[in-house]
Amino acid sequence: REAIEWAENFPTEDSRLRETILGQLGARLSKQDLPATAEWVKEMNNDKAAERITDNLLAQWVSQDAPSASQWVSGLADEDKRSYAMKQLASRWSLVDPVSTGQWLNSHPPSPSMDPAIGAFVNRISARDPEGAIKWAETIQDQESKRRALQNVLGAWDKIDPTRANSWRQANSQNF
């Protein structure tokens, strides 16, 4: 606890150094005590340091128990923290279990706050399942984010099966 207090009170004039110190502390703490790290993130101000600690926490947690991590993320009260954590969780979890990640995403109604998580998931699965990634990208609410996600998937799909990618592109040109 003393290390956390020292790091949190580190002078803010050098914000990058403060972020690095807090991020490294979060990485070590998450390896030793996931619940304590999770509580610390909840208490922190929403800043780059909190994001780095969230990244480290979720990297560790997803490797051990992704469903528990998803419950924690879904329960975050701060909307900005929750949206950021959902994006990171979707990105990390989809690398190890895209089916469960999709089920988790489906348990939340599409909304602008879910767009970053869906976008991260789309990016991770586009090379393995471009048709599935297209379906997910179409659920993104923000039109510009949706357009970018669709373009990224089509780029990946072009490398795998350009004929099918072009067929989809021609049949769905209204999406661009």
C-alpha positions in Angstrom: 0.0 0.0 0.0 2.9 2.4 0.7 4.2 1.9 -2.9 0.8 2.8 -4.3 0.6 5.9 -2.2 4.1 7.0 -3.2 3.3 6.4 -6.9 0.0 8.2 -6.7 1.6 11.2 -5.1 4.4 11.3 -7.6 4.7 14.9 -9.0 2.4 15.3 -12.0 4.8 17.6 -13.9 6.3 14.5 -15.5 3.0 12.7 -16.4 4.7 10.1 -18.6 7.1 9.0 -15.8 4.2 8.9 -13.4 2.2 6.7 -15.8 5.1 4.4 -16.3 5.7 4.0 -12.5 2.0 3.4 -11.9 1.8 1.0 -14.8 4.7 -1.0 -13.6 3.3 -1.1 -10.1 0.0 -2.2 -11.5 1.7 -5.0 -13.5 3.4 -6.3 -10.4 0.4 -6.0 -8.2 -1.9 -7.8 -10.7 0.4 -10.8 -10.7 0.2 -11.0 -7.0 -3.3 -9.8 -6.1 -5.9 -9.4 -8.9 -8.7 -8.3 -6.5 -6.6 -5.6 -4.9 -5.5 -4.3 -8.3 -9.2 -4.3 -9.5 -10.2 -2.3 -6.4 -7.3 0.1 -7.0 -8.4 0.7 -10.6 -12.0 1.4 -9.4 -10.7 4.1 -7.0 -8.3 5.8 -9.4 -9.1 8.9 -11.4 -9.8 8.2 -15.0 -6.4 9.0 -16.7 -3.7 7.4 -18.7 -2.1 5.8 -15.6 -5.5 4.1 -14.8 -5.6 2.9 -18.4 -2.1 1.4 -18.1 -3.0 -0.4 -14.9 -6.3 -1.6 -16.4 -4.3 -3.0 -19.4 -1.9 -4.9 -17.1 -4.7 -6.1 -14.9 -6.7 -7.5 -17.8 -3.7 -9.1 -19.4 -3.2 -11.1 -16.2 -6.8 -11.7 -15.5 -7.8 -12.9 -19.0 -5.0 -15.5 -18.9 -6.4 -16.8 -15.6 -10.1 -16.3 -15.6 -11.6 -14.3 -18.4 -15.3 -14.7 -17.4 -14.5 -13.2 -13.9 -12.7 -10.4 -15.7 -15.7 -9.8 -17.8 -18.0 -9.6 -14.8 -15.7 -7.0 -13.2 -15.5 -5.0 -16.3 -19.3 -5.0 -16.8 -19.7 -3.8 -13.3 -17.5 -0.8 -13.5 -19.6 2.2 -12.5 -17.6 4.9 -14.4 -18.8 4.7 -18.0 -15.5 5.9 -19.4 -13.5 3.3 -17.4 -16.0 0.6 -18.4 -15.9 1.4 -22.1 -12.1 1.4 -22.1 -11.9 -1.8 -20.1 -14.5 -3.5 -22.3 -12.4 -2.6 -25.4 -9.2 -4.0 -23.7 -11.0 -7.1 -22.5 -12.5 -7.8 -26.0 -9.1 -7.4 -27.6 -7.3 -9.7 -25.2 -10.0 -12.3 -24.7 -10.6 -12.7 -28.4 -7.0 -13.9 -28.9 -7.6 -16.9 -26.6 -11.3 -17.5 -26.9 -13.2 -15.6 -29.6 -16.4 -17.7 -29.2 -16.7 -16.7 -25.5 -15.8 -13.2 -26.3 -18.6 -13.0 -28.9 -21.0 -14.5 -26.3 -20.0 -11.9 -23.8 -20.4 -9.1 -26.3 -23.8 -10.4 -27.2 -24.9 -10.2 -23.6 -24.7 -6.4 -24.0 -27.0 -4.5 -26.3 -25.3 -2.6 -29.1 -24.7 1.0 -28.0 -22.2 3.7 -28.7 -20.4 2.7 -25.4 -20.0 -0.9 -26.8 -18.6 0.3 -30.1 -14.9 0.3 -29.0 -15.2 -3.3 -27.6 -16.9 -4.5 -30.8 -14.3 -2.7 -32.9 -11.5 -4.4 -31.0 -13.2 -7.8 -31.4 -13.7 -7.2 -35.2 -10.0 -6.3 -35.6 -8.9 -9.5 -33.8 -11.2 -11.9 -35.7 -11.1 -10.3 -39.2 -8.2 -12.5 -40.5 -9.7 -15.7 -39.2 -13.4 -15.1 -39.8 -14.0 -12.2 -42.1 -17.6 -13.0 -42.7 -18.2 -13.1 -38.9 -16.2 -9.9 -38.5 -18.4 -8.2 -41.1 -21.5 -9.1 -39.2 -20.0 -7.8 -36.0 -18.8 -4.6 -37.6 -22.4 -3.9 -38.9 -23.5 -3.7 -35.2 -21.3 -0.7 -34.5 -23.5 2.3 -33.9 -21.2 5.2 -34.8 -21.3 5.3 -38.6 -17.7 6.5 -39.1 -16.4 3.8 -36.8 -18.5 1.2 -38.6 -17.2 2.3 -42.0 -13.6 2.1 -40.7 -14.2 -1.4 -39.2 -15.8 -2.6 -42.4 -12.9 -1.3 -44.5 -10.4 -3.0 -42.2 -12.2 -6.3 -42.4 -12.4 -6.0 -46.2 -8.7 -5.4 -46.4 -8.1 -8.6 -44.4 -10.7 -10.5 -46.4 -9.0 -9.4 -49.7 -5.9 -11.2 -48.6 -7.8 -14.4 -47.9 -10.5 -14.5 -50.5 -10.6 -11.5 -52.8 -13.4 -12.9 -54.8 -15.8 -13.2 -51.9 -14.6 -9.9 -50.5 -15.4 -8.1 -53.7 -18.8 -9.9 -54.0 -19.7 -8.6 -50.5 -18.4 -5.1 -51.3 -20.5 -4.9 -54.5 -23.6 -6.2 -52.7 -23.2 -3.8 -49.8 -21.8 -0.7 -51.4 -24.4 1.4 -49.5 -22.4 0.7 -46.3 -19.5 2.9 -47.7 
